[in-house]
Every structure is written in structure tokens, then in C-alpha cells.
Amino acid sequence: MRKNIARGLLAICLSAAAFTAKAQPAIPREYIEYPGFSLGMNFGLADLWGDVGTQGLLDHYANGKYFDKPMFMGGIFGRYVSHPSIGWRLNLNYGTLYATDQWNEKKAKKAKTVEEDAYQRYLRNQDVKTNIWEGSVMIEVLPLRFNSENPSADNRLQPYAIAGIGLFHANPSTSYIDPYSGRRKWVEINDLRLEGEGNSYSEAVPSFARKTKEFQIAFPVGLGLRYDVNSELAVGVEYSYRFTMTDRLDAVSSEYPTDAYYDKYLSPEDAELAKALVDKMWEIDPSVERKAWATRGNKDVLDGYSTFSVMLIYKLNKNKEPWWY
């Protein structure tokens, strides 16, 4: 009997030990990110990609004047990781966008004809600056962590891609030389409707003068590289481009209206200001005369903006047993 009791107790102990060993979760790996929340901040260069400025990417950054007046954007975000390879972000950013046709000066002076693109942009002599608020929801995808058992999933350095949808607010301004003070001033231009925003470009009619919306939708996409300093902290760099649904982020899109348009649809004060802002070619070449309905921008290509940012992430949930164990 005693032997049977002893055998029974031994069997129960062995069964309990086996069950306990089987029920223990795998030891969490140090850098792979388990489900949970984190907070972050970002800061970096901001760039406007529209009609104003240079035509090419290289000319944009290497024109010699870009870093005379760089613009920045920064913000905060919250993240939730649902799988080591999938994260969700809620972002809030604020910054400034800027572009000027003066970035084409060096190439314009080397132009062989006045028809070259760089010369025409330089002669147009437009500039734009706008403060921008942006909120967005994004998904992060880390391809090396699709398989959490793969050793590459625990690498400190991880590439990732992002995509999402957002809403931003922008109210562009342009500069001009005040004839009374002789100083250059910045003026908000949405209400001036410099190109007679609307549907018809054949004549000035009331529907032709609709105001550009200050709130617009954006679709951010980008790539990043993140480094896990430890199980709590990560740093990285990220490039994100925002596709928009507007070509008036820089307030240059189509043609030059007639002076009669401004006189008809704006107050006398705004009409005079609009005429001074829509055409600033005289500052470059006083002999050039603006032709009504001549091309001012390319309305077939929508504007966008981008950021190149440094990222800092603090993980609030660390080494918790994931749902797939």
C-alpha cells in the first residue's frame, strides 16, 4: 500500500512538474517589441514640394541657398504595437514650410536661353511660407520581424515602412516690397485669390473666385531606420512624404488673371495688393510685362511636403507575454 501511495504521489509530482514546465512562457527576447504602448517625439527638416522652387530634387538641396533658411517640423506621437512587425501611430506635428524661386538663380544665370525652366522659375520670382499643423494616423511595418522566431527579429537595428492618412491646416503667405516703407513683408494670400481659384479659366465669374480650403487631407508614406538602445528606449531616423489633394499649398498653380478680375471681385485695397503679389517679375527684370492668362504654374501636378526627422521612442510596456505564445 505504501508503495502504491508513494508511486501515486511521485506520478502526481512528475505530472505537475511537466505541466508547470509546459505552461511557462518562453523567455522574452531583449529587443523584440511585444504588444503594448509607447510614446515618442520627432524633429527635423521640413520641405515643400510644389510649383515654387526648383524642378529637381538635387537642385532643391544643392542650390547654395537652401540652408540659408531651412525650415523644421516636430511633434509627438503615441504608438501601440499589436505584433512585433506591426505598430500603429497617432501623430501631432507642427512646423513651417518654405520655398522660393530664388533657389534657381545659379542655374538661371547659366541658362543659354530665357526659355529654360530654371530661368523661367527665377524670373517668376515667387516665394511662399506657411505654418502647418498636422494630425495623422499611421501603420508601421517592420519586415524583419514578421517571423518573431527568426534571429533577425531581435536585431537592434530595424528598417521599417509607414503609411497612413492625415489632416493638416495651412495658410500660405508670400512676400513683397512695401512701396511705402521699402521693406519686404509677408502677406497671407488665401483671401486674395491670386489666380481666381475655381472652375472656369475663360472669364471671371463668381464661381471662379472660390476660396482655397485651409484644412486639407494628406496621405503620408515613408521609410525609417530604428535602433533599440535597450528594452525601453529606441532612436531612429525617418523620411516621410505627404501626398495632398491640393495644388495650392504654395498658392501657385495656374494662370495670371487680368487686373479687371481683381477690381471686380476684391476691395480696392485688396485688389492693389493682389496685383502687387501675383506678379513680382519686375524685381528681376523691369522690362518684362505680364500677359493676362499666361502660365504661372502647373495645375496638373498636386503639391506635397516632406520631413526628415530624428525619432525618440520610450516603451511603456516591456517584456510582457505576447498573445502568440
Buried (B, 14 or more C-beta within 10 A) or exposed (E): EEEEEEEEEEEEEEEEEEEEEEEEEEEBBEBBBBBBEBEBBBBBBBBBBBBBBBBEEEBBEEBEEBEEEEBEBBBEBBBBBEBBBBBBBBBEBBBBBBBBBBBBBBBBEEBEEEEBBBBBBBBBBBBBBBBBBBBBEBEBBBEBBBEBEEEEBBBEEBBBEBEBEBEBBBBBBBBBEEEEEEEEEEBEBBEBBBBBBBEEBEEBBEEBBEEBBBEBBBBBBBEBBBBBEEBEEBBBBBBBBBBBEBBBBBBBBBBBBBBEBBBBBBEEEBBBBBBBBBBBBEEBEEEEEBEEEEEBBEBEEBBBBBBBBBBBBEBEEBBEEBEEE
